[in-house]
Amino acid sequence: MQGTVVALFVAPDKISGSVPKHEVCALALGFEGDSRATKGARQVLMVSQDVLREFDLSPGVLYENMVVDGLDVMRLQRGEQLRVGEAILEVTLPCDPCIRMERIRKGLKKALDGKRGMFAKVITSGVIRVGDSVES
């Protein structure tokens, strides 16, 4: 499976929202400068561009770190490793829609069930840029 990174975001804190980036440094704890950059399974949130199109959402609004075109991230398997730019990410678990989705649009939490995206953790650090391939 292969896709392309079409947008990258970091959220310095959980309140201010996401800041668009053209490239990010994926470190052992996640994307540099992101509030989720900690140990654990929820370091990087990947969302399929098709989901944003389906719900007419702008990139970054779902607090995702990476938007991928040409790949249904929900079909990725836990433990699957992805080469993204210079980095290697490991798929960890699906992201369940939370109450913040209701602040975006009423009914969005339920509508995004099973579509919200997949979390990954950084296995090998490296730079990720918009336009990079996502390869499993």
C-alpha positions as CSV (number, residue, x, y, z in Angstrom):
1,M,0.0,0.0,0.0
2,Q,1.2,3.5,-0.8
3,G,-0.1,7.0,-0.2
4,T,1.3,10.6,-0.1
5,V,1.6,13.0,2.7
6,V,-0.6,16.0,1.7
7,A,-0.6,18.0,5.0
8,L,1.3,18.1,8.3
9,F,0.4,19.7,11.6
10,V,1.6,20.1,15.1
11,A,-0.5,21.2,18.1
12,P,1.7,22.9,20.7
13,D,-1.1,22.5,23.2
14,K,-4.5,20.8,23.2
15,I,-6.4,24.1,23.3
16,S,-4.9,26.2,20.6
17,G,-5.5,23.8,17.7
18,S,-3.2,22.7,15.0
19,V,-0.5,24.7,13.2
20,P,0.3,23.7,9.6
21,K,3.8,22.7,8.7
22,H,5.6,21.9,5.4
23,E,7.9,19.5,7.2
24,V,8.3,18.1,10.7
25,C,10.9,16.3,12.5
26,A,9.6,12.9,13.7
27,L,11.6,12.0,16.9
28,A,11.4,9.0,19.2
29,L,8.5,10.6,21.1
30,G,6.5,11.9,18.1
31,F,6.4,15.1,16.1
32,E,8.7,17.8,17.5
33,G,6.7,20.5,19.2
34,D,3.4,18.6,19.3
35,S,1.5,18.2,22.5
36,R,1.2,14.4,21.9
37,A,5.1,14.1,21.7
38,T,5.4,11.7,24.6
39,K,6.0,8.0,25.2
40,G,3.2,5.7,24.2
41,A,1.0,4.7,21.4
42,R,-0.7,8.1,20.6
43,Q,2.3,10.1,19.2
44,V,1.1,10.7,15.6
45,L,-2.5,10.8,14.4
46,M,-2.9,10.0,10.7
47,V,-6.2,10.8,8.8
48,S,-7.1,9.9,5.2
49,Q,-7.8,12.8,2.9
50,D,-10.9,11.0,1.7
51,V,-12.5,11.3,5.2
52,L,-11.9,15.1,5.2
53,R,-13.5,15.3,1.8
54,E,-16.5,13.1,2.8
55,F,-17.3,15.4,5.7
56,D,-16.2,18.6,3.9
57,L,-13.6,19.4,6.6
58,S,-10.4,21.4,6.3
59,P,-7.1,19.7,6.9
60,G,-6.0,20.1,10.6
61,V,-9.5,20.6,12.0
62,L,-9.6,17.0,13.4
63,Y,-6.4,17.7,15.3
64,E,-4.5,15.3,13.1
65,N,-0.8,15.4,12.6
66,M,-0.7,14.0,9.1
67,V,-3.2,13.8,6.2
68,V,-2.6,11.0,3.7
69,D,-4.0,10.8,0.2
70,G,-4.3,7.6,-1.7
71,L,-4.4,5.4,1.4
72,D,-7.2,4.4,3.7
73,V,-5.4,4.6,7.0
74,M,-8.2,2.7,8.7
75,R,-7.2,-0.4,6.8
76,L,-3.7,-0.3,8.3
77,Q,-3.0,-3.0,10.9
78,R,-1.7,-2.6,14.4
79,G,2.0,-3.3,14.3
80,E,2.4,-2.4,10.6
81,Q,5.4,-0.3,9.9
82,L,5.3,2.6,7.5
83,R,8.2,4.5,5.9
84,V,7.2,8.1,5.7
85,G,10.0,10.4,4.4
86,E,13.0,9.6,6.4
87,A,11.1,8.2,9.4
88,I,9.6,4.8,10.3
89,L,6.2,4.8,12.1
90,E,4.4,1.9,13.6
91,V,0.6,1.8,13.5
92,T,-0.7,1.4,17.1
93,L,-4.4,1.9,17.4
94,P,-7.5,3.6,16.0
95,C,-8.5,7.0,17.3
96,D,-12.0,7.0,18.7
97,P,-13.9,10.2,18.0
98,C,-14.2,12.4,21.1
99,I,-16.5,15.1,22.3
100,R,-14.3,17.8,20.6
101,M,-15.8,16.6,17.3
102,E,-19.2,17.9,18.4
103,R,-17.6,21.4,18.7
104,I,-16.7,21.2,15.1
105,R,-20.1,20.0,13.9
106,K,-23.1,18.5,15.7
107,G,-23.3,14.8,15.0
108,L,-19.7,14.6,13.8
109,K,-18.6,12.4,16.7
110,K,-21.0,9.6,15.7
111,A,-20.4,10.1,11.9
112,L,-16.6,9.7,12.4
113,D,-16.9,6.4,14.2
114,G,-14.5,4.0,12.5
115,K,-13.1,6.8,10.3
116,R,-11.3,9.2,12.7
117,G,-7.8,8.0,11.9
118,M,-5.0,5.8,13.2
119,F,-2.4,6.6,15.8
120,A,1.3,5.6,15.2
121,K,4.5,5.8,17.2
122,V,7.9,6.8,15.8
123,I,10.3,3.9,15.5
124,T,13.0,5.6,13.6
125,S,13.5,9.4,13.7
126,G,13.6,11.5,10.6
127,V,12.2,14.4,8.6
128,I,8.8,14.1,7.1
129,R,7.7,16.6,4.3
130,V,4.5,17.3,2.5
131,G,4.8,15.2,-0.7
132,D,6.6,12.3,0.9
133,S,5.4,8.8,0.2
134,V,3.8,6.7,2.9
135,E,4.8,3.0,2.2
136,S,4.0,-0.1,4.1
